[in-house]
């Protein structure tokens, strides 16, 4: 977090960012209760891969129409494209990718940079 804090300060946005460290499922529910639905412009998912869909569903409530949900690690070191790889995390990411690709509540783009990012714009 020190690296993030340094860049927040350098960008002059440290006063606009509130860190919340803990179980992301609980955090999303807390944010929904505190701020209500459609109250955020952006959500970023980079946590337990097997819970990506749960985080995503929570963020769909939290992010306003036209807002963005960014999901990290969707290529998972290329493992998602290798049918020989059959571990729980890789399978969960494959399932999430298939789900979000067909989700009509968002416009969806996968960006093949680094370990892969999904950009989901809420309709």
Buried (B, 14 or more C-beta within 10 A) or exposed (E): EEEEEEEBEEEEEEEEEEEEEEEBBEBBBEBBEEEEEBBBEEBEBBBBBBBBBBBBBBBBBBBEEEBBBBBBBBBBEEBBEEEEBEEEBBBBBBEBBEEBEEBEEBEBEBEEEEBBBBBBBBE
